[in-house]
């Protein structure tokens, strides 16, 4: 072989090897492409699955949002309060309740200024409430030509991005409450006028009744002074009986006047004072027999109440105790204790006591266990009325022949020194 043939063979050999390498490279590339294709297919399958799951989740969320919105607007439309959505002062939606309150369909009010439906005299108050979000009571115009009292309050609503969307107005019809308040005010006014007339009547009747009683007592006094030696014992007894009856009638009239003042709280003047001071003053002004001791125990509170009535309450109880003590050594104990809601007072004596069958009678007006005819039976009924005015209750515990305890309470809130009544 010559050299030229050798070069050709070598070139052919090189070409074979090159082709072989390209075949192998192509085969490797095809294998790699197949592998990558499988990976892409697998990834695509997973992507489709994820996409399907996302679509399902999105559909579920959209459905839930739609249901939530439907539920929200169902609640909106059927709310017991009137509701308005307002943008830039104009109505964009109202619920059925507000439509009924206005006497108009929703389509008749949309895009109209909400202030157009407010009574003209109340519009300034309504505008001021919008800036402060305060609850106010104003008058709402009703179609065609009427109005009703409402309470209204507004709240701004913002989106998730924090930007203002609209204002929500909540409106409640309070016309019935206003009507009831007006009726109550009228009744109170009428009651005040009636009480005033009754008080005037009581004073006039008291004076007119006392005048002849004084005349009777004066005439009897003249008879006793000028004709005493000429009167037999029986006639003198009759005169004494008439005098006693006149005195009893006089005390009864005074008692009725005191009772009338006690039950009338309209003109009560209250002040802050210590109950212990009222008890001490009540005891000081009593005529206490030497054999009876009055003892005051415990810490007494400061209250806001009527000083005269409080002192009268304790005066009546002390007087009642003095009159019923039948022991050689009498003792009256007055104490005070406290519970979370009440001040509790006790007035105890070691007198003759009260039978249980009389417990429910002693606080009734004109009811008395006294048989002498000298007492009216008004004192304890006065005590009961005053205790009621102070938000408390009164009761009695007694053992006949041994002791009697009157226990009563003052409601701490009613007699609080924070009260504003003066």
C-alpha positions in Angstrom: 0.0 0.0 0.0 1.2 3.3 -0.8 1.1 6.3 1.6 -2.0 7.7 0.0 -4.0 4.6 0.7 -2.9 4.7 4.3 -4.1 8.3 4.8 -7.5 7.4 3.3 -7.9 4.4 5.6 -6.9 6.6 8.6 -9.4 9.3 7.7 -12.1 6.6 7.3 -11.2 5.2 10.7 -11.3 8.7 12.2 -14.7 9.3 10.6 -16.0 6.0 12.0 -14.9 7.0 15.5 -16.4 10.4 15.1 -19.7 8.9 13.9 -19.5 6.4 16.8 -19.0 9.3 19.3 -21.8 11.3 17.8 -24.1 8.2 17.9 -23.2 7.7 21.5 -23.7 11.4 22.3 -27.0 11.4 20.5 -28.1 8.3 22.4 -27.0 9.9 25.7 -28.9 13.1 24.7 -32.0 11.1 23.8 -31.8 9.3 27.2 -31.3 12.6 29.0 -34.2 14.1 27.0 -36.4 11.2 27.8 -35.5 11.4 31.5 -36.1 15.2 31.6 -39.4 14.7 29.7 -40.5 12.2 32.3 -39.6 14.7 35.0 -41.4 17.5 33.2 -44.4 15.2 32.8 -44.4 14.3 36.4 -44.0 18.0 37.4 -46.8 18.9 35.1 -49.0 16.2 36.6 -48.2 17.6 40.1 -48.8 21.1 38.9 -52.2 20.1 37.4 -53.1 18.5 40.7 -52.0 21.6 42.7 -53.9 23.8 40.3 -57.0 21.6 40.7 -56.7 21.8 44.4 -56.3 25.6 44.2 -59.3 25.9 42.0 -61.3 23.8 44.4 -60.2 25.9 47.4 -60.8 29.1 45.5 -64.3 27.9 44.5 -65.0 26.9 48.1 -63.8 30.3 49.3 -65.9 32.1 46.7 -68.9 30.0 47.7 -68.3 30.7 51.4 -67.9 34.4 50.7 -71.1 34.5 48.6 -72.9 32.6 51.4 -71.4 34.9 54.0 -72.4 38.0 52.0 -75.9 36.6 51.4 -76.2 35.8 55.1 -74.9 39.2 56.0 -77.4 41.0 53.8 -80.2 38.7 55.0 -79.4 39.8 58.5 -79.1 43.4 57.2 -82.5 43.3 55.6 -84.3 41.6 58.5 -82.6 43.4 61.4 -85.0 44.8 64.0 -83.2 48.2 63.9 -83.3 50.5 60.9 -79.9 50.4 59.0 -78.6 52.8 56.4 -75.4 52.7 54.4 -74.3 56.2 53.6 -71.5 57.5 51.3 -70.7 61.2 51.2 -73.9 61.9 53.1 -76.1 60.1 50.6 -78.0 56.9 51.1 -76.7 53.9 49.1 -78.7 51.2 50.8 -81.4 50.8 53.5 -82.9 47.7 55.1 -86.6 46.8 55.3 -87.0 48.1 58.8 -85.8 51.6 57.9 -87.9 51.5 54.7 -90.9 50.9 57.0 -89.9 53.7 59.4 -89.6 56.1 56.5 -92.8 54.9 54.8 -90.9 54.7 51.5 -89.5 52.0 49.3 -85.7 51.7 49.0 -85.7 52.9 45.4 -87.4 56.1 46.5 -84.6 57.2 48.8 -81.3 56.0 47.2 -78.8 58.6 46.4 -80.7 61.2 48.4 -79.0 63.1 51.3 -79.8 61.3 54.6 -80.3 64.7 56.3 -83.3 65.4 54.1 -85.2 62.8 56.2 -84.3 64.5 59.6 -86.7 67.0 61.2 -85.3 70.5 60.5 -84.9 71.5 64.1 -82.8 68.4 64.8 -80.4 68.6 61.9 -77.7 70.5 63.8 -77.7 67.9 66.5 -77.6 65.1 63.9 -74.6 66.7 62.2 -72.7 67.1 65.4 -73.4 63.4 66.3 -71.9 62.3 63.0 -68.5 63.7 63.9 -68.5 62.3 67.4 -70.3 59.0 66.7 -72.6 59.7 69.7 -76.0 58.2 70.2 -78.6 61.0 69.9 -82.4 61.2 70.0 -83.9 63.1 67.1 -87.1 63.1 64.9 -87.3 61.2 61.6 -89.6 62.5 58.9 -92.1 59.9 57.7 -93.9 59.9 54.4 -96.2 61.6 53.7 -96.5 64.2 56.5 -95.5 62.8 59.9 -92.5 62.1 62.0 -91.3 59.8 64.7 -88.7 59.9 67.5 -85.6 57.8 66.9 -82.3 57.1 68.5 -79.4 57.1 65.9 -75.7 56.4 65.9 -73.2 56.2 63.0 -70.0 54.2 62.6 -67.4 54.5 59.7 -66.6 51.2 57.9 -63.1 50.6 56.5 -61.9 48.0 54.1 -59.0 45.5 54.6 -56.6 48.1 53.3 -57.7 50.6 55.9 -59.4 52.9 53.5 -62.8 54.5 54.3 -65.7 52.7 52.5 -69.0 54.1 54.0 -70.9 55.0 57.2 -73.4 52.7 58.8 -76.3 54.3 60.6 -78.3 52.4 63.2 -81.8 53.8 63.8 -84.3 52.7 66.5 -87.9 53.8 66.8 -88.4 55.2 70.3 -91.7 56.9 69.8 -93.5 54.6 72.2 -90.9 55.3 74.9 -91.3 59.0 74.3 -95.1 58.7 74.5 -94.8 56.7 77.8 -92.3 59.3 79.2 -94.7 62.1 78.3 -97.6 60.3 79.9 -95.5 59.7 83.0 -94.4 63.3 83.2 -98.1 64.4 82.9 -99.1 61.9 85.6 -96.3 63.1 87.9 -97.4 66.7 87.3 -101.0 65.8 88.1 -99.8 63.9 91.2 -97.8 66.8 92.4 -100.8 69.1 91.9 -103.0 66.6 93.8 -100.5 66.3 96.6 -100.2 70.0 96.9 -104.0 70.3 97.0 -104.2 67.5 99.6 -101.5 69.2 101.7 -103.4 72.5 101.6 -106.6 70.7 102.4 -105.0 68.8 105.3 -103.7 72.1 106.8 -107.1 73.7 106.4 -108.9 70.7 107.9 -106.4 70.5 110.7 -106.9 74.1 111.6 -110.7 73.8 111.3 -110.8 70.7 113.4 -108.5 71.9 116.1 -110.4 75.2 116.5 -113.6 73.6 117.9 -111.5 71.2 120.0 -109.7 74.1 121.6 -113.1 75.7 122.1 -114.5 72.6 123.8 -111.4 72.4 126.1 -111.7 76.1 126.9 -115.4 75.8 127.8 -114.8 72.8 130.0 -112.0 74.7 131.7 -114.4 77.5 132.5 -117.0 75.1 133.8 -114.4 73.5 136.1 -113.1 76.8 137.4 -116.5 78.4 138.0 -118.8 75.5 138.8 -116.5 72.9 140.2 -118.0 73.0 143.7 -121.5 72.6 142.3 -120.8 69.7 140.1 -121.4 66.2 141.3 -118.7 63.5 140.8 -120.5 61.8 137.8 -120.8 65.1 135.9 -117.1 65.8 136.6 -116.2 62.4 135.2 -118.2 63.2 132.1 -116.3 66.4 131.7 -113.0 64.6 132.1 -114.1 62.0 129.5 -114.9 64.8 127.0 -111.5 66.4 127.7 -109.7 63.1 127.2 -111.6 62.6 123.9 -110.7 66.1 122.7 -107.0 65.5 123.6 -107.1 62.2 121.7 -108.7 63.9 118.7 -106.1 66.7 118.9 -103.2 64.1 118.9 -104.9 62.2 116.1 -105.0 65.3 113.9 -101.3 66.0 114.6 -100.5 62.4 113.8 -102.3 62.5 110.5 -100.4 65.7 109.6 -97.1 64.1 110.5 -98.0 61.0 108.5 -98.9 63.2 105.5 -95.5 65.0 105.7 -93.7 61.7 106.1 -95.2 60.0 103.0 -94.7 63.1 100.8 -91.1 63.0 99.5 -91.6 65.6 96.8 -90.2 68.5 98.9 -87.7 66.5 100.8 -84.5 68.5 101.6 -81.6 66.1 101.9 -78.1 66.7 103.4 -75.1 64.6 104.4 -75.0 63.7 108.1 -74.0 61.0 110.5 -76.9 58.8 111.6 -75.4 58.6 115.1 -75.8 62.3 115.5 -79.5 62.0 114.6 -79.9 59.2 117.1 -78.2 61.2 119.9 -80.4 64.3 119.2 -83.5 62.2 119.1 -82.6 60.7 122.5 -81.7 64.1 124.0 -85.1 65.6 123.2 -87.0 62.6 124.7 -88.4 62.7 128.3 -86.6 59.6 129.6 -87.6 58.3 133.1 -84.6 58.0 135.5 -84.9 54.2 135.6 -84.4 53.8 131.9 -81.0 54.0 130.2 -80.4 54.5 126.5 -77.2 53.0 125.1 -75.9 53.7 121.6 -73.4 51.1 120.2 -71.4 50.7 117.1 -70.2 53.0 114.3 -73.0 54.8 112.5 -72.6 55.8 108.8 -72.8 59.1 107.0 -75.7 59.2 104.7 -77.5 61.6 102.4 -81.1 61.8 103.5 -83.7 64.0 105.2 -82.4 64.9 108.7 -85.8 65.6 110.2 -87.4 62.3 109.0 -84.4 60.3 110.1 -84.5 61.9 113.6 -88.3 61.4 113.7 -87.8 57.7 112.9 -85.5 57.1 115.9 -87.6 59.4 118.1 -90.7 57.3 117.4 -88.9 54.0 118.1 -87.3 55.3 121.3 -90.7 56.8 122.5 -92.4 53.4 121.7 -89.7 51.6 123.7 -90.0 54.0 126.7 -93.8 53.6 126.8 -93.6 49.8 126.9 -90.9 49.3 129.5 -92.4 47.8 132.6 -89.2 46.8 134.4 -87.7 48.5 137.5 -84.5 48.9 135.4 -85.2 49.7 131.8 -82.7 49.6 129.0 -82.9 50.7 125.3 -80.1 49.6 123.0 -79.5 51.2 119.6 -77.0 49.5 117.3 -75.8 49.6 113.7 -74.1 47.1 111.5 -73.2 46.8 107.8 -73.7 44.4 104.9 -72.6 44.9 101.3 -75.9 46.4 100.3 -77.5 47.7 103.5 -77.0 49.6 106.7 -78.8 47.6 109.4 -80.1 49.2 112.6 -81.6 47.6 115.7 -83.6 49.3 118.5 -84.1 46.9 121.4 -85.8 47.3 124.8 -86.4 45.0 127.7 -90.1 46.0 128.0 -93.2 43.9 128.1 -92.8 42.7 124.5 -95.3 42.1 121.7 -97.4 38.9 121.1 -96.6 37.2 117.7 -100.2 37.6 116.5 -99.7 41.3 116.6 -96.5 41.4 114.5 -98.2 42.1 111.2 -100.6 44.7 112.7 -98.3 47.2 114.5 -97.0 48.9 111.3 -100.5 49.7 110.0 -101.8 53.2 110.5 -104.1 53.8 113.5 -103.2 50.3 114.8 -102.1 50.3 118.4 -101.8 47.8 121.2 -102.3 50.6 123.8 -105.6 50.3 125.6 -105.4 53.7 127.4 -106.6 55.6 124.4 -103.8 58.1 124.7 -101.9 57.0 121.5 -103.0 57.2 117.9 -101.2 54.2 116.4 -99.5 56.4 113.8 -95.9 56.3 115.2 -94.8 52.9 113.9 -96.6 53.4 110.5 -94.5 56.6 110.1 -91.4 54.6 110.9 -92.3 52.0 108.3 -92.9 54.7 105.6 -89.6 56.5 106.2 -87.7 53.2 106.0 -89.4 52.4 102.7 -88.3 55.7 101.3 -84.7 54.8 102.1 -85.0 51.6 100.2 -85.1 49.4 103.3 -87.4 47.0 105.2 -88.5 46.9 108.8 -89.5 44.0 111.0 -89.9 43.1 114.7 -88.6 40.3 116.9 -90.1 40.0 120.4 -90.7 37.6 123.2 -93.7 38.6 125.2 -92.8 39.7 128.7 -89.1 39.9 128.0 -87.9 42.1 125.1 -88.7 43.7 121.7 -86.3 44.4 118.8 -87.1 46.6 115.8 -84.7 45.8 113.0 -84.7 47.9 109.9 -82.4 48.7 107.0 -81.3 51.6 104.7 -80.3 50.8 101.2 -76.7 52.0 100.8 -77.3 53.1 97.2 -80.4 55.0 98.1 -78.7 57.0 100.9 -75.3 57.2 99.3 -73.4 60.4 99.9 -72.7 60.5 96.2 -76.4 61.3 95.5 -77.3 64.5 93.7 -80.6 65.3 95.3 -80.6 68.4 97.6 
